[in-house]
Amino acid sequence: MMLLGSDHGGLQLKDSIAAFLRERGIDFQDCGTFNGDSVDYPDFAEKVAGAVSRGEAASGILVCGTGIGISIAANKFPGVRAALATDPFMAQMAKEHNNANILVLGGRVTAPQKGREIVAAWLDATFAGGRHQARLDKITALEQRCRS
């Protein structure tokens, strides 16, 4: 299951992405927000990244105004590899090289059509493994050392 979440700054793009996911027949759960009232992006990062970290969801997409704040918050969760992408190539590389399990977008800096292209590139990419897995193993080791 994929999770989708945003703050008020990412609401319009999140809703566009939700429509795109439905068009592609992808099963997802929208974790909010659902209106334009001001909310705090860490709350939505926690809903999505927390579930991915606990293994309750395989992946997620998060959106805030720029994508920066929500990606910082999401990456606080063990095992989460949230990648902010501003174009399709970045999204593809996030999956192929970093096995990003959360894609992050900026709602105030990404037009809806561009957002759909970025999401498509991430969804269609496959983790390359090999030397990239060795690097991810080092990231996991860093997480473990930092927690102790």
CYANA upper distance limits for C-alpha pairs under 8 A (distance plus 0.5 A):
  1 MET  CA     27 ASP  CA      6.67
  1 MET  CA     28 PHE  CA      6.19
  1 MET  CA     29 GLN  CA      7.97
  1 MET  CA     57 ALA  CA      5.72
  1 MET  CA     58 ALA  CA      6.24
  1 MET  CA     59 SER  CA      7.48
  2 MET  CA     27 ASP  CA      7.13
  2 MET  CA     28 PHE  CA      5.09
  2 MET  CA     29 GLN  CA      6.93
  2 MET  CA     57 ALA  CA      6.45
  2 MET  CA     58 ALA  CA      6.52
  2 MET  CA     59 SER  CA      5.41
  2 MET  CA     60 GLY  CA      5.57
  2 MET  CA     61 ILE  CA      8.22
  3 LEU  CA     28 PHE  CA      5.94
  3 LEU  CA     29 GLN  CA      5.41
  3 LEU  CA     30 ASP  CA      6.54
  3 LEU  CA     31 CYS  CA      7.24
  3 LEU  CA     48 VAL  CA      6.43
  3 LEU  CA     57 ALA  CA      7.36
  3 LEU  CA     59 SER  CA      6.95
  3 LEU  CA     60 GLY  CA      4.96
  3 LEU  CA     61 ILE  CA      6.88
  4 LEU  CA     14 LYS  CA      7.85
  4 LEU  CA     18 ALA  CA      8.16
  4 LEU  CA     28 PHE  CA      7.48
  4 LEU  CA     29 GLN  CA      6.63
  4 LEU  CA     30 ASP  CA      5.31
  4 LEU  CA     31 CYS  CA      6.28
  4 LEU  CA     32 GLY  CA      7.96
  4 LEU  CA     48 VAL  CA      7.38
  4 LEU  CA     60 GLY  CA      6.08
  4 LEU  CA     61 ILE  CA      5.39
  4 LEU  CA     62 LEU  CA      6.43
  5 GLY  CA     14 LYS  CA      7.47
  5 GLY  CA     30 ASP  CA      6.57
  5 GLY  CA     31 CYS  CA      5.49
  5 GLY  CA     32 GLY  CA      5.70
  5 GLY  CA     33 THR  CA      7.17
  5 GLY  CA     44 PHE  CA      6.28
  5 GLY  CA     45 ALA  CA      7.83
  5 GLY  CA     47 LYS  CA      8.28
  5 GLY  CA     48 VAL  CA      7.10
  5 GLY  CA     60 GLY  CA      8.41
  5 GLY  CA     61 ILE  CA      6.98
  5 GLY  CA     62 LEU  CA      5.46
  5 GLY  CA     63 VAL  CA      6.94
  6 SER  CA     10 GLY  CA      5.77
  6 SER  CA     11 LEU  CA      6.37
  6 SER  CA     14 LYS  CA      6.91
  6 SER  CA     31 CYS  CA      8.32
  6 SER  CA     32 GLY  CA      6.57
  6 SER  CA     33 THR  CA      6.24
  6 SER  CA     41 TYR  CA      7.32
  6 SER  CA     44 PHE  CA      6.53
  6 SER  CA     45 ALA  CA      8.35
  6 SER  CA     62 LEU  CA      6.02
  6 SER  CA     63 VAL  CA      5.07
  6 SER  CA     64 CYS  CA      6.05
  7 ASP  CA     11 LEU  CA      6.71
  7 ASP  CA     32 GLY  CA      7.97
  7 ASP  CA     33 THR  CA      6.20
  7 ASP  CA     38 SER  CA      8.03
  7 ASP  CA     39 VAL  CA      6.33
  7 ASP  CA     40 ASP  CA      6.85
  7 ASP  CA     41 TYR  CA      5.56
  7 ASP  CA     44 PHE  CA      7.21
  7 ASP  CA     63 VAL  CA      7.30
  7 ASP  CA     64 CYS  CA      5.84
  7 ASP  CA     65 GLY  CA      8.24
  8 HIS  CA     33 THR  CA      7.11
  8 HIS  CA     35 ASN  CA      7.44
  8 HIS  CA     36 GLY  CA      5.55
  8 HIS  CA     37 ASP  CA      6.73
  8 HIS  CA     38 SER  CA      6.17
  8 HIS  CA     39 VAL  CA      6.67
  8 HIS  CA     64 CYS  CA      7.62
  8 HIS  CA     65 GLY  CA      8.28
  9 GLY  CA     36 GLY  CA      8.35
  9 GLY  CA     63 VAL  CA      8.22
  9 GLY  CA     64 CYS  CA      5.64
  9 GLY  CA     65 GLY  CA      4.79
  9 GLY  CA    107 GLY  CA      6.45
  9 GLY  CA    108 ARG  CA      7.02
 10 GLY  CA     14 LYS  CA      6.41
 10 GLY  CA     63 VAL  CA      5.32
 10 GLY  CA     64 CYS  CA      4.81
 10 GLY  CA     65 GLY  CA      5.85
 10 GLY  CA    106 GLY  CA      7.07
 10 GLY  CA    107 GLY  CA      4.67
 10 GLY  CA    108 ARG  CA      7.38
 11 LEU  CA     15 ASP  CA      6.61
 11 LEU  CA     33 THR  CA      7.22
 11 LEU  CA     34 PHE  CA      7.68
 11 LEU  CA     35 ASN  CA      7.72
 11 LEU  CA     36 GLY  CA      7.50
 11 LEU  CA     63 VAL  CA      8.01
 11 LEU  CA     64 CYS  CA      8.24
 11 LEU  CA    107 GLY  CA      7.69
 12 GLN  CA     16 SER  CA      6.86
 12 GLN  CA    107 GLY  CA      7.49
 13 LEU  CA     17 ILE  CA      6.64
 13 LEU  CA     63 VAL  CA      7.88
 13 LEU  CA    107 GLY  CA      5.82
 13 LEU  CA    110 THR  CA      8.24
 13 LEU  CA    111 ALA  CA      7.97
 13 LEU  CA    112 PRO  CA      6.15
 13 LEU  CA    115 GLY  CA      7.63
 14 LYS  CA     18 ALA  CA      6.60
 14 LYS  CA     62 LEU  CA      8.27
 14 LYS  CA     63 VAL  CA      6.91
 14 LYS  CA    107 GLY  CA      8.15
 15 ASP  CA     19 ALA  CA      6.87
 16 SER  CA     20 PHE  CA      6.81
 16 SER  CA    112 PRO  CA      6.66
 16 SER  CA    116 ARG  CA      8.21
 17 ILE  CA     21 LEU  CA      6.61
 17 ILE  CA    112 PRO  CA      8.16
 17 ILE  CA    115 GLY  CA      7.62
 17 ILE  CA    116 ARG  CA      6.70
 17 ILE  CA    119 VAL  CA      8.18
 18 ALA  CA     22 ARG  CA      6.76
 18 ALA  CA     30 ASP  CA      8.17
 19 ALA  CA     23 GLU  CA      6.72
 20 PHE  CA     24 ARG  CA      6.83
 20 PHE  CA    116 ARG  CA      7.19
 21 LEU  CA     25 GLY  CA      6.71
 21 LEU  CA     26 ILE  CA      5.71
 21 LEU  CA     27 ASP  CA      8.06
 21 LEU  CA     28 PHE  CA      8.16
 22 ARG  CA     26 ILE  CA      6.32
 22 ARG  CA     27 ASP  CA      7.93
 31 CYS  CA     44 PHE  CA      7.73
 31 CYS  CA     47 LYS  CA      7.44
 31 CYS  CA     48 VAL  CA      7.79
 32 GLY  CA     44 PHE  CA      7.75
 33 THR  CA     39 VAL  CA      8.36
 33 THR  CA     44 PHE  CA      8.22
 40 ASP  CA     44 PHE  CA      7.97
 41 TYR  CA     45 ALA  CA      6.73
 41 TYR  CA     64 CYS  CA      7.08
 41 TYR  CA     69 GLY  CA      7.61
 41 TYR  CA     70 ILE  CA      6.15
 42 PRO  CA     46 GLU  CA      6.52
 42 PRO  CA     69 GLY  CA      8.26
 42 PRO  CA     70 ILE  CA      6.65
 42 PRO  CA     73 ALA  CA      6.18
 42 PRO  CA     74 ALA  CA      8.15
 43 ASP  CA     47 LYS  CA      6.96
 44 PHE  CA     48 VAL  CA      6.82
 44 PHE  CA     62 LEU  CA      8.35
 44 PHE  CA     70 ILE  CA      8.38
 45 ALA  CA     49 ALA  CA      6.03
 45 ALA  CA     50 GLY  CA      7.95
 45 ALA  CA     62 LEU  CA      7.51
 45 ALA  CA     70 ILE  CA      6.29
 45 ALA  CA     71 SER  CA      8.10
 45 ALA  CA     73 ALA  CA      6.49
 45 ALA  CA     74 ALA  CA      5.52
 46 GLU  CA     50 GLY  CA      5.47
 46 GLU  CA     51 ALA  CA      8.27
 46 GLU  CA     73 ALA  CA      8.02
 46 GLU  CA     74 ALA  CA      7.13
 47 LYS  CA     51 ALA  CA      6.79
 48 VAL  CA     52 VAL  CA      6.86
 48 VAL  CA     60 GLY  CA      6.77
 48 VAL  CA     61 ILE  CA      8.38
 48 VAL  CA     62 LEU  CA      8.07
 48 VAL  CA     74 ALA  CA      8.38
 49 ALA  CA     53 SER  CA      6.40
 49 ALA  CA     60 GLY  CA      7.86
 49 ALA  CA     74 ALA  CA      5.79
 49 ALA  CA     75 ASN  CA      8.20
 49 ALA  CA     77 PHE  CA      6.96
 49 ALA  CA     80 VAL  CA      7.05
 49 ALA  CA    102 ILE  CA      8.04
 50 GLY  CA     54 ARG  CA      6.68
 50 GLY  CA     74 ALA  CA      8.36
 50 GLY  CA     77 PHE  CA      6.90
 51 ALA  CA     55 GLY  CA      6.66
 51 ALA  CA     56 GLU  CA      5.45
 51 ALA  CA     57 ALA  CA      6.05
 52 VAL  CA     56 GLU  CA      6.30
 52 VAL  CA     57 ALA  CA      5.25
 52 VAL  CA     58 ALA  CA      6.33
 52 VAL  CA     59 SER  CA      6.52
 52 VAL  CA     60 GLY  CA      7.84
 52 VAL  CA     79 GLY  CA      8.44
 52 VAL  CA     80 VAL  CA      7.34
 52 VAL  CA    101 ASN  CA      8.25
 53 SER  CA     77 PHE  CA      6.56
 53 SER  CA     78 PRO  CA      6.31
 53 SER  CA     79 GLY  CA      6.02
 53 SER  CA     80 VAL  CA      6.34
 58 ALA  CA    101 ASN  CA      7.59
 59 SER  CA    101 ASN  CA      5.29
 59 SER  CA    102 ILE  CA      6.00
 60 GLY  CA    101 ASN  CA      7.00
 60 GLY  CA    102 ILE  CA      5.08
 60 GLY  CA    103 LEU  CA      6.93
 61 ILE  CA    102 ILE  CA      5.85
 61 ILE  CA    103 LEU  CA      5.24
 61 ILE  CA    104 VAL  CA      6.25
 61 ILE  CA    105 LEU  CA      8.30
 62 LEU  CA     67 GLY  CA      8.20
 62 LEU  CA     70 ILE  CA      7.54
 62 LEU  CA     71 SER  CA      8.23
 62 LEU  CA    102 ILE  CA      7.62
 62 LEU  CA    103 LEU  CA      6.83
 62 LEU  CA    104 VAL  CA      5.31
 62 LEU  CA    105 LEU  CA      6.94
 63 VAL  CA     67 GLY  CA      6.21
 63 VAL  CA     70 ILE  CA      7.50
 63 VAL  CA    104 VAL  CA      6.18
 63 VAL  CA    105 LEU  CA      5.39
 63 VAL  CA    106 GLY  CA      6.10
 63 VAL  CA    107 GLY  CA      6.56
 64 CYS  CA     68 ILE  CA      8.08
 64 CYS  CA     69 GLY  CA      7.72
 64 CYS  CA     70 ILE  CA      6.60
 64 CYS  CA    105 LEU  CA      7.43
 64 CYS  CA    106 GLY  CA      5.93
 64 CYS  CA    107 GLY  CA      6.24
 64 CYS  CA    108 ARG  CA      8.30
 65 GLY  CA    106 GLY  CA      5.51
 65 GLY  CA    107 GLY  CA      5.33
 65 GLY  CA    108 ARG  CA      5.34
 65 GLY  CA    109 VAL  CA      7.74
 66 THR  CA    105 LEU  CA      7.49
 66 THR  CA    106 GLY  CA      4.36
 66 THR  CA    107 GLY  CA      6.71
 66 THR  CA    108 ARG  CA      6.49
 66 THR  CA    109 VAL  CA      6.67
 67 GLY  CA     71 SER  CA      6.55
 67 GLY  CA     84 LEU  CA      6.77
 67 GLY  CA    104 VAL  CA      6.29
 67 GLY  CA    105 LEU  CA      5.42
 67 GLY  CA    106 GLY  CA      4.60
 67 GLY  CA    107 GLY  CA      7.78
 68 ILE  CA     72 ILE  CA      6.78
 68 ILE  CA     84 LEU  CA      7.65
 68 ILE  CA    106 GLY  CA      8.01
 69 GLY  CA     73 ALA  CA      6.82
 70 ILE  CA     74 ALA  CA      6.50
 70 ILE  CA    104 VAL  CA      8.13
 71 SER  CA     75 ASN  CA      6.59
 71 SER  CA     82 ALA  CA      6.39
 71 SER  CA     83 ALA  CA      7.34
 71 SER  CA     84 LEU  CA      7.05
 71 SER  CA    104 VAL  CA      6.79
 72 ILE  CA     76 LYS  CA      7.39
 73 ALA  CA     77 PHE  CA      8.43
 74 ALA  CA     80 VAL  CA      7.49
 74 ALA  CA     82 ALA  CA      6.83
 75 ASN  CA     80 VAL  CA      6.19
 75 ASN  CA     81 ARG  CA      6.73
 75 ASN  CA     82 ALA  CA      6.34
 76 LYS  CA     80 VAL  CA      8.15
 78 PRO  CA    143 GLU  CA      7.19
 79 GLY  CA    140 THR  CA      7.53
 80 VAL  CA    100 ALA  CA      8.15
 80 VAL  CA    101 ASN  CA      6.96
 80 VAL  CA    102 ILE  CA      7.65
 81 ARG  CA     98 ASN  CA      7.95
 81 ARG  CA     99 ASN  CA      7.79
 81 ARG  CA    100 ALA  CA      5.28
 81 ARG  CA    101 ASN  CA      6.04
 81 ARG  CA    102 ILE  CA      6.67
 82 ALA  CA    100 ALA  CA      6.26
 82 ALA  CA    101 ASN  CA      6.76
 82 ALA  CA    102 ILE  CA      4.93
 82 ALA  CA    103 LEU  CA      6.22
 82 ALA  CA    104 VAL  CA      6.99
 83 ALA  CA     91 ALA  CA      8.18
 83 ALA  CA     94 ALA  CA      6.75
 83 ALA  CA    100 ALA  CA      6.58
 83 ALA  CA    102 ILE  CA      6.86
 83 ALA  CA    103 LEU  CA      5.75
 83 ALA  CA    104 VAL  CA      6.14
 84 LEU  CA     91 ALA  CA      8.35
 84 LEU  CA    103 LEU  CA      6.70
 84 LEU  CA    104 VAL  CA      4.91
 84 LEU  CA    105 LEU  CA      6.29
 85 ALA  CA     90 MET  CA      5.75
 85 ALA  CA     91 ALA  CA      5.80
 85 ALA  CA     94 ALA  CA      8.37
 85 ALA  CA    103 LEU  CA      7.61
 85 ALA  CA    104 VAL  CA      6.75
 85 ALA  CA    105 LEU  CA      6.54
 85 ALA  CA    118 ILE  CA      7.74
 86 THR  CA     90 MET  CA      7.20
 86 THR  CA     91 ALA  CA      8.20
 86 THR  CA    105 LEU  CA      7.35
 86 THR  CA    106 GLY  CA      8.25
 86 THR  CA    110 THR  CA      7.74
 86 THR  CA    118 ILE  CA      7.87
 87 ASP  CA     91 ALA  CA      7.09
 87 ASP  CA    114 LYS  CA      7.90
 87 ASP  CA    117 GLU  CA      8.29
 87 ASP  CA    118 ILE  CA      6.12
 88 PRO  CA     92 GLN  CA      6.64
 88 PRO  CA    117 GLU  CA      6.57
 88 PRO  CA    118 ILE  CA      4.72
 88 PRO  CA    119 VAL  CA      7.99
 88 PRO  CA    120 ALA  CA      8.27
 88 PRO  CA    121 ALA  CA      5.84
 88 PRO  CA    122 TRP  CA      7.84
 89 PHE  CA     93 MET  CA      6.65
 89 PHE  CA    118 ILE  CA      8.30
 89 PHE  CA    121 ALA  CA      7.74
 90 MET  CA     94 ALA  CA      6.47
 91 ALA  CA     95 LYS  CA      7.03
 91 ALA  CA    103 LEU  CA      7.86
 91 ALA  CA    118 ILE  CA      6.45
 91 ALA  CA    119 VAL  CA      7.74
 91 ALA  CA    121 ALA  CA      6.44
 91 ALA  CA    122 TRP  CA      5.34
 92 GLN  CA     96 GLU  CA      6.57
 92 GLN  CA    121 ALA  CA      5.74
 92 GLN  CA    122 TRP  CA      5.43
 92 GLN  CA    124 ASP  CA      8.27
 92 GLN  CA    125 ALA  CA      6.00
 93 MET  CA     97 HIS  CA      5.91
 93 MET  CA     98 ASN  CA      7.58
 93 MET  CA    125 ALA  CA      8.50
 94 ALA  CA     98 ASN  CA      5.56
 94 ALA  CA     99 ASN  CA      6.69
 94 ALA  CA    100 ALA  CA      5.88
 94 ALA  CA    122 TRP  CA      7.87
 95 LYS  CA     99 ASN  CA      4.73
 95 LYS  CA    100 ALA  CA      5.47
 95 LYS  CA    101 ASN  CA      8.11
 95 LYS  CA    122 TRP  CA      6.62
 95 LYS  CA    125 ALA  CA      6.50
 95 LYS  CA    126 THR  CA      6.64
 95 LYS  CA    127 PHE  CA      5.94
 96 GLU  CA    125 ALA  CA      6.64
 96 GLU  CA    126 THR  CA      5.83
 96 GLU  CA    127 PHE  CA      4.48
 96 GLU  CA    128 ALA  CA      5.52
 96 GLU  CA    129 GLY  CA      8.26
 97 HIS  CA    127 PHE  CA      6.74
 97 HIS  CA    128 ALA  CA      6.69
 97 HIS  CA    129 GLY  CA      7.93
 97 HIS  CA    132 HIS  CA      6.04
 98 ASN  CA    127 PHE  CA      7.83
 98 ASN  CA    132 HIS  CA      7.23
 98 ASN  CA    136 LEU  CA      7.40
 99 ASN  CA    126 THR  CA      8.36
 99 ASN  CA    127 PHE  CA      5.81
103 LEU  CA    119 VAL  CA      8.19
103 LEU  CA    122 TRP  CA      8.02
105 LEU  CA    110 THR  CA      7.73
105 LEU  CA    115 GLY  CA      7.86
106 GLY  CA    110 THR  CA      6.25
107 GLY  CA    111 ALA  CA      7.96
110 THR  CA    114 LYS  CA      6.76
110 THR  CA    115 GLY  CA      6.50
111 ALA  CA    115 GLY  CA      6.59
112 PRO  CA    116 ARG  CA      6.81
113 GLN  CA    117 GLU  CA      6.90
114 LYS  CA    118 ILE  CA      6.71
115 GLY  CA    119 VAL  CA      6.63
116 ARG  CA    120 ALA  CA      6.53
117 GLU  CA    121 ALA  CA      6.72
118 ILE  CA    122 TRP  CA      6.89
119 VAL  CA    123 LEU  CA      6.56
120 ALA  CA    124 ASP  CA      6.43
121 ALA  CA    125 ALA  CA      6.61
128 ALA  CA    132 HIS  CA      7.42
129 GLY  CA    133 GLN  CA      5.39
130 GLY  CA    134 ALA  CA      7.39
131 ARG  CA    135 ARG  CA      7.10
132 HIS  CA    136 LEU  CA      6.84
133 GLN  CA    137 ASP  CA      6.61
134 ALA  CA    138 LYS  CA      6.97
135 ARG  CA    139 ILE  CA      6.97
136 LEU  CA    140 THR  CA      6.75
137 ASP  CA    141 ALA  CA      6.72
138 LYS  CA    142 LEU  CA      6.73
139 ILE  CA    143 GLU  CA      6.81
140 THR  CA    144 GLN  CA      6.82
141 ALA  CA    145 ARG  CA      6.68
142 LEU  CA    146 CYS  CA      6.55
143 GLU  CA    147 ARG  CA      6.77
144 GLN  CA    148 SER  CA      7.16
